[in-house]
Amino acid sequence: MDCRVVVEAAVPVYDVETADEAVRIAISKTGEMLNPDLNYVEIETGSRTSPGGEELPPAFVAADEALVALELRMDVFNVDREEHASRVARKEIGQRLRNIPLTVLRVDQIEDDTDEDTTDDDAVDAADDANDTDDANDTDTRN
């Protein structure tokens, strides 16, 4: 089974004035820590909500320091179950992001499209072979 795991990271950023600046620095800092070993991990800003359900910016800035919520997406292949996929992702990402809290937000099973593609290709090949046979029969009757 193949899974896509989304992990939330709380990345601290220092000496910033705005939330936008904090987000840019946090994404850059996280990318540097993950590359080159985990360059396939997608980094996006996380979403935060207040207890009342109001949407908040992904960064909280106070006293020129910020805490930025980032979502890290990673595909994990050949796992037994979703729990196994989440442990693999947390371990791989956690080894590179030392002292950064991580929480698994969700694990989605990746649908296997290779079987459908193979079946479609086989059907097209069979149809082409049938057309070739018909064309050959048409040619034989004309001679």
SULMO-V222563 format. One record per helix or strand of 2 or more residues. SS is the DSSP state (@ for helix, = for strand). FROM is the first residue (numbers start at 1). TO is the last residue. If there is no record, write none. Layout:
# SULMO-V222563
SS/FROM/TO ; SS/FROM/TO
This chain:
# SULMO-V222563
=/3/14 ; @/19/34 ; =/42/45 ; =/48/49 ; =/55/56 ; =/59/62 ; =/65/76 ; @/82/96 ; =/102/109 ; @/114/142
